[in-house]
Amino acid sequence: MTDRAAAAPHVPTLMTVHAHPDDETIGTGGTMAKALAEGKRVVLVTCTRGEMGEIVVPDLDTPENHRRLGEMRAVELERAMAHLGVTEWENLGYHDSDMMGRPGNLDPRSFWQADLDEAARRLVWFIRRYQPDVVTTYNDFGGYGHPDHIRTHDVAVRAFARAGDAAWYPEQLSPEHGGTGPAAEDGGLAPWAPAKLYEQAIPESTRNAMRERLEALGKPSFWAPPEDATPEQLAEFEAYMKKMLVPDASITTWIDISGDPLERKWAAIQEHVTQIAADSSFMLFGLDGWREAWAREAYILRESRVETERPESDLFAGLA
């Protein structure tokens, strides 16, 4: 195999690692579009096809569509990426893990059941191939507790640490870098250590702004507990939200996506038709509501091999 990344001059590159199609647009869509507009390269890695997801459009919610949901979501992803301007994306090759406690979570093909070293090996190969300077993933709660999101974090953290170390997965490497397998004989890759690892975050201010706007519209909100919640249910809800959200003071990096990146994100998210209903909490307050409440995407810098000052306004801060 020829190392295509090494054959051309290096372009500063962002790799976003996500669990399912639609996650990339919800969490990092504006950042991806903005990076491309600034001349950066963007590579998306999705770990599953999202086969076990719900279908939120009643007319589409049929057994036939559930059987081919992975294919449907692949088409939705391609259409969304066209809006964002992303032309390079990959899939790690695992089956959607469904939710905790359900039969799909025990499927031996599922990401939740994957061997972590093997999954990291797959992602390391993409890192060495595309040579990203910056990698984004979720926190150790997976953002909201979904098993595939938790696994995405587990795998991305391992791959970030291992991709630059020739002792890991030497079969991927070229002979001059100690390659030992068939790939080495056919060219192989080089070790590559990304400079920065970020976890995307939902800051408290975003949650509060979204909740307040939905309440003003008289609409139910994912961000508020049920009106008839018992004290026990309320305590459980607050504990869940505490895991899901982070104080604004913990955010190290705020990316301003106002203007064209936000409009591209708005267009892209509407392509994920099977997953995001028009009356969902994400969509109800419209583009104007997004401009008011969600014109920034937030990250926490977890690992950095370069010096950078905080707070940041650019994932590439500190890179030459």
C-alpha positions, 0 to 999 in steps of 0.5 A: 500500500502507498502512504498517500498522506506522506506523498503530498505536503502535509495540510493541518488536519482535524480528525473527528471520531464519532459513534453513529451517523448524525453525531458528527453534525450535532457535536462538531458540525460547525467546527468541521465546516469552519476548519475546511473554510480556513483551509484545513483538512477534515477527516471523519471516522464513524465507529458504527453504521447506527443500525440499531437506532430508532426511526423518528418519522412515523411513516418511515418506521417500518420493519423493512426500513429497520432492516436497512437502517444502516444503509439509510443512515449512510446516505444521510451521512453523505448528504450531511457531509455535502453541506459541511463540505467534508469529502473524507470519511471512514467507518471503523466497521463495528455494529451498533451496540443499541442501549445498555441492557438490551439484547443488541448490547450483547451482540458479539459484532457490537462495538460494546463487545469489541476488543479494545486493542483491536478497535484501537488498532483500526483507528491507529491505522486511520490516524497513521494514514491521514496524519491528523494534528488534532483529534476530537472524541467524547468524554468517558461518559460518552456525552450522554451514556450511550455504550457506543459513545463510551467505546468511542472515547475508550478507543480514541484515547488509546489510539491517540496514545499509540499511533506515534509509537512504533511498538504498537501495531508494527504490521502497519508500518513501513520497513524503515519504521520497523514494519513487520507484516505484509503492509510493510512489504507493500510500502506501509505507514509511518508512526504519527502522533497527533498534537492535541486530543479534545473531548467535545462538551455540552456546557451548562450555559448551552443547556440553560439557553436551550431549555429557557427558549423551549420553555418560552415557546411552551414546548417540552424540553429534553433538558428539563425533568418531567413535570410529574417527576417524583423526588427520586426521579428528579434526583436521578435526572439531576445526577444524569445531567451532572454527568452529561454537562460541564460547567462553563469554567471547565471549557478550555476551547470555544469555537465560534461557528456563527455565520456560514458554519452554523448555517451549514450545520443547520442544513446538515442536521436536517439530512439525518431524517431518520434520527432527528425529528422536526419537533425535537429539542434540537430543531424546535427553536429553528435557525434563529434559536441556534444563532442565539443559543448554539453559535459556539461549539465547546471542547475540553483539551485533554492531551497536548504535545504543544504549548497553548494558552487557555482559553482557546478559540481554535483547535489548532492553537499552538501548532505551527 
